[in-house]
């Protein structure tokens, strides 16, 4: 992921051009007269669709649920006013995280590889939320209103190339179009970083974490990447210096002793991410087995080993490793989901169904449990029941492209062809492919025939998507 924060500044500047900025209400600060909070919200959703079309994502429901739950915990005690958040988990082992205008929160898989404790992970997210609450992006626009739109559009093109994996080509495009402006933005960012550190530390303490995790994370990252020719993106956009570490350490030490440093749940989720980036399940199993040999009471290593064994087809061995974990914590969702995965892989669908039903009585709104319930219904050739279950899931996750993708597949299996095309349209819109989205609604209208109420609803949605597409094209120059 490359130069994400300037990307958002770019789009904000485009919205701040005279054609967009007229008659904006002042909400108490000068930046609101340039980019209003509602514009930021619309901008963020449009940019998220663009980003989804450019990068590979992690679609593990347990990882998504963890990130969403943990970030909302931080948001509750933060200064973020607009809490309509959307999340994107990027499939990259590189360290990066960001919070963008409109409540877009992004996390690379590499954050879990680098943050060794939940406190370290939370310190990064608290810092990013502080950028959001202080509206640093809109304030950046205010500081650079005189930048011309063509120059900003050229910068955006380079950033999108880099975000999509173009590497040096994208970086060269950025350097070639905006060297002076980037220098000014860096100057502005140093002030933002100090403010985000200060507010992030306050948020960590309010949320119940040990704020000392922030300087601890910074210190280790500086040691780890001190001699790298090109450090991770997070360190390029958030430079870690001795003075910054000293400042955060001094602020953190003023907090009362105590607070959450780590949790079992974080470590279990981290083990899942680590397996994602192993070359083979066998290598993952070897690493977790070595940890378990060193400490037979290491439940995280035992869990990681069991998951690796399921992926590698060693089902009996996985069952043996999950048994003591479930005996110790029979209601732990993560362990139960691993057992369900094992039962499905072993074609023991009745056992899996029984376990899911029991867990749902305790945690009826849990996203990963409801997702696996749909998977099970499809495995049992019950697409109509799966479709009903997905309708419930959609009420809680109406902007999740992974859910809409499954809705489309399930409606197709149950014979709901109009619904299939409508779901595909929503999926394509959420991943930034408006041409396909509008085309899918054309297919749905043809099927609707003389059902005028349905045709009218499809027409209205199609007009909305056309307007979204126009807005994105305007942003792209």
KOLPAVEX-832941 format. One line per 2 residues: number of its first residue (from 0); their letters; for each residue x negated, y negated, z negated of C-alpha. Coordinates in nm, 2 decimals, decimal comma, always signed. Layout:
BEGIN
NUM> A> X:Y:Z ~ ...;
This chain:
BEGIN
0> XX> +0,00:+0,00:+0,00 ~ -0,16:-0,33:+0,10;
2> XX> -0,09:-0,69:+0,02 ~ +0,26:-0,64:-0,11;
4> XX> +0,29:-0,96:-0,30 ~ +0,20:-1,18:-0,01;
6> XX> +0,45:-0,99:+0,20 ~ +0,73:-1,10:-0,03;
8> XX> +0,60:-1,45:-0,04 ~ +0,60:-1,44:+0,34;
10> XX> +0,97:-1,35:+0,36 ~ +1,06:-1,60:+0,09;
12> XX> +0,88:-1,87:+0,29 ~ +1,08:-1,77:+0,60;
14> XX> +1,40:-1,81:+0,40 ~ +1,28:-2,14:+0,28;
16> XX> +1,25:-2,29:+0,62 ~ +1,49:-2,58:+0,69;
18> XX> +1,75:-2,36:+0,85 ~ +1,79:-2,15:+0,54;
20> XX> +1,72:-2,40:+0,26 ~ +1,98:-2,66:+0,31;
22> XX> +2,24:-2,71:+0,03 ~ +2,08:-2,47:-0,21;
24> XX> +2,19:-2,53:-0,57 ~ +1,94:-2,63:-0,83;
26> XX> +1,94:-2,38:-1,12 ~ +1,71:-2,58:-1,35;
28> XX> +1,37:-2,54:-1,19 ~ +1,22:-2,67:-0,87;
30> XX> +1,17:-2,33:-0,72 ~ +1,55:-2,27:-0,72;
32> XX> +1,59:-2,55:-0,48 ~ +1,36:-2,37:-0,24;
34> XX> +1,47:-2,01:-0,28 ~ +1,78:-1,95:-0,49;
36> XX> +1,82:-1,63:-0,71 ~ +2,10:-1,51:-0,47;
38> XX> +1,87:-1,56:-0,17 ~ +1,60:-1,36:-0,36;
40> XX> +1,85:-1,08:-0,41 ~ +1,94:-1,07:-0,04;
42> XX> +1,58:-1,11:+0,06 ~ +1,48:-0,82:-0,16;
44> XX> +1,74:-0,58:-0,02 ~ +1,64:-0,66:+0,34;
46> XX> +1,27:-0,63:+0,26 ~ +1,33:-0,30:+0,08;
48> XX> +1,50:-0,15:+0,39 ~ +1,20:-0,27:+0,60;
50> XX> +0,95:-0,12:+0,35 ~ +1,14:+0,22:+0,34;
52> XX> +1,11:+0,24:+0,72 ~ +0,73:+0,20:+0,70;
54> XX> +0,61:+0,42:+0,41 ~ +0,65:+0,78:+0,29;
56> XX> +0,84:+0,81:-0,04 ~ +0,86:+1,05:-0,33;
58> XX> +1,21:+1,19:-0,36 ~ +1,17:+1,40:-0,68;
60> XX> +1,50:+1,32:-0,88 ~ +1,32:+1,38:-1,21;
62> XX> +1,05:+1,13:-1,12 ~ +1,30:+0,88:-1,00;
64> XX> +1,51:+0,92:-1,31 ~ +1,21:+0,87:-1,53;
66> XX> +1,09:+0,55:-1,36 ~ +1,44:+0,40:-1,35;
68> XX> +1,51:+0,48:-1,72 ~ +1,18:+0,36:-1,84;
70> XX> +1,19:+0,04:-1,65 ~ +1,55:-0,04:-1,76;
72> XX> +1,43:+0,01:-2,12 ~ +1,17:-0,26:-2,06;
74> XX> +1,42:-0,48:-1,88 ~ +1,65:-0,48:-2,18;
76> XX> +1,40:-0,67:-2,39 ~ +1,25:-0,87:-2,10;
78> XX> +1,32:-1,22:-1,97 ~ +1,46:-1,07:-1,64;
80> XX> +1,81:-1,23:-1,59 ~ +1,93:-1,06:-1,28;
82> XX> +1,92:-0,69:-1,37 ~ +2,05:-0,55:-1,03;
84> XX> +1,74:-0,34:-0,97 ~ +1,65:-0,11:-0,69;
86> XX> +1,35:+0,12:-0,69 ~ +1,11:+0,27:-0,44;
88> XX> +0,86:+0,54:-0,52 ~ +0,58:+0,55:-0,27;
90> XX> +0,40:+0,87:-0,18 ~ +0,05:+0,76:-0,22;
92> XX> -0,22:+0,86:-0,47 ~ -0,36:+0,51:-0,47;
94> XX> -0,30:+0,30:-0,79 ~ -0,03:+0,04:-0,73;
96> XX> +0,30:-0,10:-0,86 ~ +0,50:-0,41:-0,79;
98> XX> +0,82:-0,60:-0,88 ~ +0,96:-0,81:-0,59;
100> XX> +1,22:-1,08:-0,54 ~ +1,58:-0,95:-0,58;
102> XX> +1,48:-0,69:-0,84 ~ +1,29:-0,45:-0,62;
104> XX> +1,06:-0,23:-0,83 ~ +0,80:-0,02:-0,65;
106> XX> +0,57:+0,25:-0,80 ~ +0,30:+0,45:-0,62;
108> XX> +0,25:+0,81:-0,73 ~ -0,11:+0,70:-0,81;
110> XX> +0,01:+0,50:-1,11 ~ +0,08:+0,82:-1,29;
112> XX> -0,26:+0,96:-1,19 ~ -0,43:+0,66:-1,34;
114> XX> -0,21:+0,57:-1,64 ~ -0,31:+0,84:-1,90;
116> XX> -0,03:+0,75:-2,15 ~ +0,32:+0,62:-2,14;
118> XX> +0,20:+0,30:-2,31 ~ -0,05:+0,24:-2,02;
120> XX> +0,22:+0,31:-1,76 ~ +0,46:+0,08:-1,95;
122> XX> +0,20:-0,20:-1,97 ~ +0,17:-0,21:-1,59;
124> XX> +0,55:-0,22:-1,55 ~ +0,60:-0,48:-1,82;
126> XX> +0,34:-0,70:-1,64 ~ +0,52:-0,66:-1,30;
128> XX> +0,86:-0,74:-1,46 ~ +0,71:-1,06:-1,60;
130> XX> +0,62:-1,16:-1,24 ~ +0,99:-1,10:-1,16;
132> XX> +1,13:-1,29:-1,47 ~ +0,91:-1,59:-1,41;
134> XX> +1,01:-1,61:-1,04 ~ +0,65:-1,63:-0,94;
136> XX> +0,74:-1,56:-0,58 ~ +0,98:-1,85:-0,55;
138> XX> +0,73:-2,07:-0,73 ~ +0,47:-1,96:-0,48;
140> XX> +0,70:-2,07:-0,20 ~ +0,74:-2,41:-0,37;
142> XX> +0,37:-2,45:-0,39 ~ +0,33:-2,37:-0,01;
144> XX> +0,64:-2,52:+0,15 ~ +0,43:-2,68:+0,42;
146> XX> +0,32:-2,35:+0,57 ~ +0,46:-2,31:+0,92;
148> XX> +0,70:-2,02:+1,00 ~ +0,50:-1,88:+1,30;
150> XX> +0,19:-1,85:+1,09 ~ +0,39:-1,68:+0,82;
152> XX> +0,55:-1,44:+1,07 ~ +0,21:-1,35:+1,20;
154> XX> +0,10:-1,28:+0,84 ~ +0,40:-1,06:+0,79;
156> XX> +0,32:-0,86:+1,10 ~ -0,03:-0,78:+0,96;
158> XX> +0,11:-0,69:+0,62 ~ +0,36:-0,45:+0,76;
160> XX> +0,09:-0,28:+0,97 ~ -0,13:-0,24:+0,66;
162> XX> +0,17:-0,11:+0,45 ~ +0,24:+0,15:+0,72;
164> XX> -0,11:+0,28:+0,70 ~ -0,27:+0,07:+0,97;
166> XX> -0,55:-0,01:+0,73 ~ -0,82:-0,23:+0,86;
168> XX> -0,61:-0,35:+1,16 ~ -0,35:-0,49:+0,93;
170> XX> -0,61:-0,65:+0,70 ~ -0,78:-0,81:+1,00;
172> XX> -0,44:-0,95:+1,11 ~ -0,39:-1,11:+0,77;
174> XX> -0,74:-1,25:+0,76 ~ -0,71:-1,39:+1,11;
176> XX> -0,39:-1,58:+1,05 ~ -0,41:-1,71:+0,70;
178> XX> -0,75:-1,74:+0,54 ~ -0,69:-2,08:+0,39;
180> XX> -0,34:-2,01:+0,27 ~ -0,45:-1,68:+0,11;
182> XX> -0,72:-1,87:-0,08 ~ -0,46:-2,11:-0,21;
184> XX> -0,23:-1,82:-0,30 ~ -0,52:-1,65:-0,50;
186> XX> -0,56:-1,97:-0,70 ~ -0,20:-1,97:-0,78;
188> XX> -0,20:-1,60:-0,86 ~ -0,46:-1,64:-1,13;
190> XX> -0,22:-1,86:-1,32 ~ +0,06:-1,60:-1,26;
192> XX> -0,15:-1,32:-1,38 ~ -0,23:-1,49:-1,71;
194> XX> +0,14:-1,56:-1,76 ~ +0,25:-1,21:-1,66;
196> XX> +0,00:-1,06:-1,91 ~ +0,12:-1,28:-2,19;
198> XX> +0,49:-1,22:-2,13 ~ +0,43:-0,85:-2,06;
200> XX> +0,26:-0,80:-2,39 ~ +0,55:-0,97:-2,57;
202> XX> +0,79:-0,74:-2,38 ~ +0,59:-0,42:-2,47;
204> XX> +0,62:-0,51:-2,84 ~ +0,99:-0,59:-2,82;
206> XX> +1,05:-0,26:-2,63 ~ +0,88:-0,06:-2,91;
208> XX> +0,55:+0,01:-2,73 ~ +0,20:-0,06:-2,87;
210> XX> +0,09:-0,37:-2,67 ~ -0,27:-0,26:-2,72;
212> XX> -0,21:-0,02:-2,43 ~ -0,24:-0,31:-2,18;
214> XX> -0,61:-0,40:-2,25 ~ -0,69:-0,03:-2,29;
216> XX> -0,55:+0,03:-1,94 ~ -0,74:-0,26:-1,80;
218> XX> -1,07:-0,16:-1,97 ~ -1,06:+0,19:-1,83;
220> XX> -0,97:+0,08:-1,48 ~ -1,26:-0,17:-1,48;
222> XX> -1,50:+0,11:-1,59 ~ -1,35:+0,36:-1,34;
224> XX> -1,36:+0,13:-1,03 ~ -1,64:-0,10:-1,12;
226> XX> -1,87:+0,02:-0,84 ~ -1,61:+0,10:-0,57;
228> XX> -1,67:-0,08:-0,24 ~ -1,29:-0,11:-0,20;
230> XX> -1,10:-0,07:-0,53 ~ -0,72:+0,03:-0,54;
232> XX> -0,47:-0,22:-0,41 ~ -0,35:-0,29:-0,76;
234> XX> -0,69:-0,42:-0,86 ~ -0,72:-0,63:-0,54;
236> XX> -0,40:-0,81:-0,62 ~ -0,45:-0,80:-1,00;
238> XX> -0,83:-0,85:-1,05 ~ -0,95:-0,72:-1,39;
240> XX> -1,22:-0,94:-1,54 ~ -1,40:-0,93:-1,88;
242> XX> -1,22:-1,26:-1,97 ~ -0,88:-1,12:-1,88;
244> XX> -0,94:-0,80:-2,08 ~ -1,06:-1,01:-2,38;
246> XX> -0,75:-1,24:-2,36 ~ -0,51:-0,95:-2,35;
248> XX> -0,70:-0,77:-2,63 ~ -0,68:-1,08:-2,85;
250> XX> -0,30:-1,12:-2,78 ~ -0,23:-0,75:-2,83;
252> XX> -0,42:-0,74:-3,16 ~ -0,19:-1,01:-3,30;
254> XX> +0,10:-0,76:-3,29 ~ +0,20:-0,54:-3,58;
256> XX> +0,03:-0,20:-3,58 ~ +0,23:+0,09:-3,45;
258> XX> +0,46:+0,13:-3,15 ~ +0,48:+0,40:-2,89;
260> XX> +0,15:+0,50:-2,73 ~ +0,26:+0,81:-2,55;
262> XX> +0,55:+1,06:-2,51 ~ +0,59:+1,43:-2,41;
264> XX> +0,83:+1,33:-2,14 ~ +0,58:+1,10:-1,97;
266> XX> +0,31:+1,37:-1,98 ~ +0,55:+1,63:-1,83;
268> XX> +0,65:+1,39:-1,55 ~ +0,28:+1,31:-1,50;
270> XX> +0,21:+1,68:-1,46 ~ +0,47:+1,70:-1,18;
272> XX> +0,31:+1,41:-1,00 ~ -0,04:+1,56:-1,04;
274> XX> +0,09:+1,88:-0,87 ~ +0,22:+1,67:-0,58;
276> XX> -0,13:+1,56:-0,50 ~ -0,30:+1,90:-0,54;
278> XX> -0,41:+2,05:-0,21 ~ -0,24:+2,38:-0,29;
280> XX> -0,02:+2,51:-0,58 ~ -0,30:+2,76:-0,65;
282> XX> -0,55:+2,48:-0,73 ~ -0,29:+2,31:-0,95;
284> XX> -0,24:+2,64:-1,14 ~ -0,61:+2,68:-1,18;
286> XX> -0,65:+2,34:-1,34 ~ -0,35:+2,38:-1,58;
288> XX> -0,46:+2,73:-1,67 ~ -0,81:+2,59:-1,77;
290> XX> -0,64:+2,33:-1,99 ~ -0,42:+2,60:-2,15;
292> XX> -0,72:+2,83:-2,21 ~ -0,89:+2,54:-2,39;
294> XX> -0,58:+2,47:-2,60 ~ -0,31:+2,74:-2,60;
296> XX> -0,07:+2,50:-2,77 ~ -0,08:+2,25:-2,49;
298> XX> +0,29:+2,26:-2,38 ~ +0,22:+2,01:-2,09;
300> XX> -0,04:+2,24:-1,94 ~ +0,19:+2,54:-1,98;
302> XX> +0,47:+2,35:-1,81 ~ +0,24:+2,24:-1,53;
304> XX> +0,12:+2,60:-1,48 ~ +0,48:+2,73:-1,46;
306> XX> +0,58:+2,47:-1,20 ~ +0,26:+2,55:-1,00;
308> XX> +0,35:+2,92:-1,02 ~ +0,70:+2,86:-0,90;
310> XX> +0,56:+2,67:-0,60 ~ +0,31:+2,94:-0,54;
312> XX> +0,56:+3,23:-0,56 ~ +0,43:+3,38:-0,88;
314> XX> +0,78:+3,40:-1,03 ~ +0,73:+3,66:-1,30;
316> XX> +0,43:+3,46:-1,44 ~ +0,63:+3,14:-1,43;
318> XX> +0,91:+3,30:-1,62 ~ +0,67:+3,41:-1,89;
320> XX> +0,53:+3,06:-1,93 ~ +0,87:+2,89:-1,94;
322> XX> +1,01:+3,13:-2,21 ~ +0,81:+2,99:-2,51;
324> XX> +0,88:+2,63:-2,40 ~ +1,26:+2,69:-2,38;
326> XX> +1,24:+2,88:-2,71 ~ +1,08:+2,58:-2,88;
328> XX> +1,30:+2,31:-2,71 ~ +1,62:+2,48:-2,57;
330> XX> +1,79:+2,16:-2,48 ~ +1,49:+1,98:-2,31;
332> XX> +1,62:+1,89:-1,97 ~ +1,29:+1,91:-1,79;
334> XX> +1,23:+2,27:-1,91 ~ +1,58:+2,37:-1,82;
336> XX> +1,55:+2,22:-1,48 ~ +1,23:+2,42:-1,43;
338> XX> +1,42:+2,74:-1,53 ~ +1,70:+2,65:-1,29;
340> XX> +1,45:+2,60:-1,01 ~ +1,30:+2,94:-1,09;
342> XX> +1,64:+3,11:-1,09 ~ +1,73:+2,95:-0,76;
344> XX> +1,40:+3,06:-0,61 ~ +1,46:+3,41:-0,75;
346> XX> +1,82:+3,41:-0,60 ~ +1,97:+3,43:-0,95;
348> XX> +2,23:+3,18:-0,87 ~ +2,48:+3,28:-1,14;
350> XX> +2,22:+3,23:-1,41 ~ +2,12:+2,90:-1,26;
352> XX> +2,49:+2,79:-1,24 ~ +2,55:+2,89:-1,60;
354> XX> +2,25:+2,69:-1,72 ~ +2,34:+2,38:-1,52;
356> XX> +2,70:+2,39:-1,65 ~ +2,58:+2,42:-2,01;
358> XX> +2,34:+2,13:-1,97 ~ +2,59:+1,91:-1,81;
360> XX> +2,82:+1,94:-2,11 ~ +2,54:+1,77:-2,31;
362> XX> +2,42:+1,53:-2,04 ~ +2,71:+1,47:-1,80;
364> XX> +2,56:+1,16:-1,63 ~ +2,20:+1,29:-1,59;
366> XX> +2,10:+1,23:-1,23 ~ +1,86:+1,53:-1,18;
368> XX> +2,11:+1,77:-1,33 ~ +2,39:+1,64:-1,11;
370> XX> +2,16:+1,66:-0,81 ~ +2,07:+2,03:-0,88;
372> XX> +2,44:+2,10:-0,93 ~ +2,50:+1,99:-0,57;
374> XX> +2,20:+2,20:-0,45 ~ +2,35:+2,50:-0,62;
376> XX> +2,70:+2,45:-0,47 ~ +2,54:+2,44:-0,12;
378> XX> +2,34:+2,75:-0,20 ~ +2,66:+2,93:-0,29;
380> XX> +2,82:+2,81:+0,04 ~ +3,07:+2,58:-0,13;
382> XX> +3,02:+2,25:+0,08 ~ +3,37:+2,11:-0,01;
384> XX> +3,29:+2,13:-0,38 ~ +2,94:+1,99:-0,31;
386> XX> +3,10:+1,70:-0,13 ~ +3,32:+1,62:-0,43;
388> XX> +3,02:+1,64:-0,66 ~ +2,83:+1,40:-0,44;
390> XX> +3,12:+1,15:-0,44 ~ +3,07:+1,13:-0,82;
392> XX> +2,69:+1,09:-0,77 ~ +2,75:+0,81:-0,52;
394> XX> +2,94:+0,61:-0,78 ~ +2,63:+0,58:-0,99;
396> XX> +2,38:+0,57:-0,70 ~ +2,55:+0,38:-0,41;
398> XX> +2,22:+0,25:-0,27 ~ +2,01:+0,57:-0,29;
400> XX> +1,91:+0,68:+0,07 ~ +1,83:+1,03:-0,06;
402> XX> +2,19:+1,07:-0,19 ~ +2,34:+0,94:+0,14;
404> XX> +2,12:+1,18:+0,33 ~ +2,26:+1,47:+0,13;
406> XX> +2,61:+1,34:+0,17 ~ +2,58:+1,34:+0,54;
408> XX> +2,45:+1,70:+0,55 ~ +2,72:+1,82:+0,32;
410> XX> +3,00:+1,64:+0,50 ~ +2,88:+1,80:+0,82;
412> XX> +2,89:+2,15:+0,66 ~ +3,24:+2,09:+0,53;
414> XX> +3,37:+1,97:+0,87 ~ +3,41:+1,60:+0,78;
416> XX> +3,26:+1,47:+1,10 ~ +3,38:+1,11:+1,06;
418> XX> +3,24:+1,10:+0,71 ~ +2,92:+1,26:+0,84;
420> XX> +2,87:+0,96:+1,08 ~ +2,96:+0,71:+0,81;
422> XX> +2,71:+0,86:+0,57 ~ +2,44:+0,87:+0,83;
424> XX> +2,51:+0,50:+0,90 ~ +2,46:+0,42:+0,53;
426> XX> +2,14:+0,62:+0,52 ~ +1,99:+0,46:+0,83;
428> XX> +2,08:+0,11:+0,70 ~ +1,91:+0,18:+0,37;
430> XX> +1,59:+0,28:+0,55 ~ +1,59:-0,02:+0,78;
432> XX> +1,70:+0,15:+1,11 ~ +2,00:-0,07:+1,19;
434> XX> +2,02:+0,04:+1,55 ~ +2,09:+0,40:+1,45;
436> XX> +2,32:+0,29:+1,17 ~ +2,54:+0,09:+1,41;
438> XX> +2,54:+0,37:+1,66 ~ +2,66:+0,62:+1,40;
440> XX> +2,95:+0,39:+1,32 ~ +3,03:+0,38:+1,69;
442> XX> +3,05:+0,76:+1,68 ~ +3,28:+0,74:+1,37;
444> XX> +3,51:+0,50:+1,55 ~ +3,55:+0,72:+1,85;
446> XX> +3,65:+1,01:+1,61 ~ +3,89:+0,79:+1,42;
448> XX> +4,10:+0,74:+1,74 ~ +4,44:+0,59:+1,65;
450> XX> +4,38:+0,58:+1,28 ~ +4,38:+0,20:+1,27;
452> XX> +4,32:+0,15:+0,90 ~ +4,01:+0,37:+0,92;
454> XX> +3,89:+0,21:+1,24 ~ +3,93:-0,13:+1,08;
456> XX> +3,72:-0,03:+0,78 ~ +3,45:+0,11:+1,01;
458> XX> +3,46:-0,21:+1,22 ~ +3,42:-0,42:+0,91;
460> XX> +3,12:-0,22:+0,80 ~ +2,97:-0,24:+1,14;
462> XX> +2,99:-0,62:+1,14 ~ +2,82:-0,63:+0,80;
464> XX> +2,53:-0,41:+0,93 ~ +2,50:-0,63:+1,24;
466> XX> +2,47:-0,94:+1,02 ~ +2,20:-0,76:+0,80;
468> XX> +2,01:-0,67:+1,12 ~ +2,03:-1,03:+1,24;
470> XX> +1,89:-1,15:+0,91 ~ +1,60:-0,91:+0,92;
472> XX> +1,52:-1,01:+1,28 ~ +1,52:-1,38:+1,18;
474> XX> +1,28:-1,30:+0,90 ~ +1,05:-1,12:+1,14;
476> X> +1,04:-1,43:+1,36;
